Amino acid sequence: MSDLPPVQPAPDPADRTSSQAGAGDGFATRAIHAGQEPDGGTGAVAVPIFQTSTFAQDVVGETRAGYDYSRAGNPTRTALETALAALEGGRHGTAWASGMAAADAAIRALLRPGDHLVIPDDAYGGTFRLVDRICVPWGITYSTAPLHDPAAVAAAVTDRTRLIWCETPTNPLLAVADIAALAELARRSGARLLVDNTFASPYLQQPLALGADVVLHSTTKYIGGHSDVIGGALVTSDDELGEAFAFHAKSMGGVAGPFDSWLTLRGLRTLALRMQAHCANAAAVADMLLGLPKVGRVLYPGLAGHPQHEVAARQMRDFGGMVSFTVVGGVEEAVKVCSRTRLFTLAESLGGVESLIEHPALMTHASVAGSALQVPDDLIRLSVGIEDVDDLLADLADALA
Ligand SMILES: *Cc1c(COP(=O)(O)O)cnc(C)c1O
């Protein structure tokens, strides 16, 4: 368990990078157009929902557009997969029924019994459970390491390590790992680097360009963005891995359905605008929390005093919509605050347009209690939404009065 950073000084707005839409890199354009050309047959501007299990063949073995059965491929899913690959600057995208289905497929494609992987010491709880309860009985071993400390990661790597699993910023402590440094370490060690990019979203951070082999998303979060669909994604530029992921999708079957693919596509078109609003609101929330007497530490990569602020400023376009903080008065007070907010809804998950509040130790991270990944019980995590910022600040100020 990494130590929490000290109380943060007020951030310097000049330290924040620009979060202008269309910052010249074509991201917002790709989000709206990649994989989403008007339908060839009808001209429909929105990608149609191809809600079909199977596709007619004119002659045995001859399909009309390459589709024979929707587990193997479906046009709505293809549109999403093309868009996801374009957003991450990768060559191959696969869309899964959930982030955990994507994680399971990545591990099966990348590891064999006897292999070892390194996971963050504050990994997403579901990832920890997958590795600890499902992979270990199949003969895979793992170590945890604080990924913001490259020396500690290097020390955790063994000659059987085939995968370094990175999350940055981490959940719920918002530590930031140096993706390029981890990519270099992985290359030297004969391992692959996978980055779970769920917290940052591809708008803020592009791990493949920094040397990562695979990017994973829970598209349930920022990419979908409206808390109305569960989904996952894997993106890579490695042709062999891309083929392996597509083969796993067809063989294991945990694929995104047509309607879920369509909802996710509908969400990701506005990712750039939503992320700008999430980042601006989260920065304002972090600033305000710093001044409240009931607040202990504020964890936000955009604060100049965050221990990895410089790494975050280098590899992220802006600092994200997640803010965590500790409450003076311990677990009892933290639990009370969670039920006192009116706009911030008490709920798990993150990345939707609406603001959420939660108590990690008793909610999202209950499954890691007693393990090395246990989180402080006076900690509250906010997913700052895109409501009017003054309303969000007033709600938090009231709950923490
Ligand atoms: C939610 C989440 C997952 C799991 O995704 P699901 O879509 O819930 O299966 C994985 N990693 C991170 C960082 C997450 O927040």
The ligand as an SDF file (V2000), in Angstrom:
LIG
                    3D

 15 15  0  0  0  0  0  0  0  0999 V2000
  -15.0850   -0.4970  -14.0150 C   0  0  0  0  0  0  0  0  0  0  0  0
  -13.6510   -0.8340  -14.2440 C   0  0  0  0  0  0  0  0  0  0  0  0
  -13.2520   -2.0680  -14.7740 C   0  0  0  0  0  0  0  0  0  0  0  0
  -14.2500   -3.1750  -15.0610 C   0  0  0  0  0  0  0  0  0  0  0  0
  -15.1430   -2.8490  -16.0580 O   0  0  0  0  0  0  0  0  0  0  0  0
  -16.6730   -3.4140  -16.1460 P   0  0  0  0  0  0  0  0  0  0  0  0
  -17.1670   -2.7450  -17.3680 O   0  0  0  0  0  0  0  0  0  0  0  0
  -17.3560   -3.0110  -14.8860 O   0  0  0  0  0  0  0  0  0  0  0  0
  -16.5650   -4.8950  -16.2700 O   0  0  0  0  0  0  0  0  0  0  0  0
  -11.9050   -2.2630  -15.0090 C   0  0  0  0  0  0  0  0  0  0  0  0
  -10.9910   -1.3120  -14.7270 N   0  0  0  0  0  0  0  0  0  0  0  0
  -11.3340   -0.1230  -14.2060 C   0  0  0  0  0  0  0  0  0  0  0  0
  -10.2720    0.8820  -13.9100 C   0  0  0  0  0  0  0  0  0  0  0  0
  -12.6640    0.1540  -13.9420 C   0  0  0  0  0  0  0  0  0  0  0  0
  -13.0040    1.3370  -13.4040 O   0  0  0  0  0  0  0  0  0  0  0  0
  1  2  1  0
  2  3  1  0
  2 14  2  0
  3  4  1  0
  3 10  2  0
  4  5  1  0
  5  6  1  0
  6  7  2  0
  6  8  1  0
  6  9  1  0
 10 11  1  0
 11 12  2  0
 12 13  1  0
 12 14  1  0
 14 15  1  0
M  END
$$$$
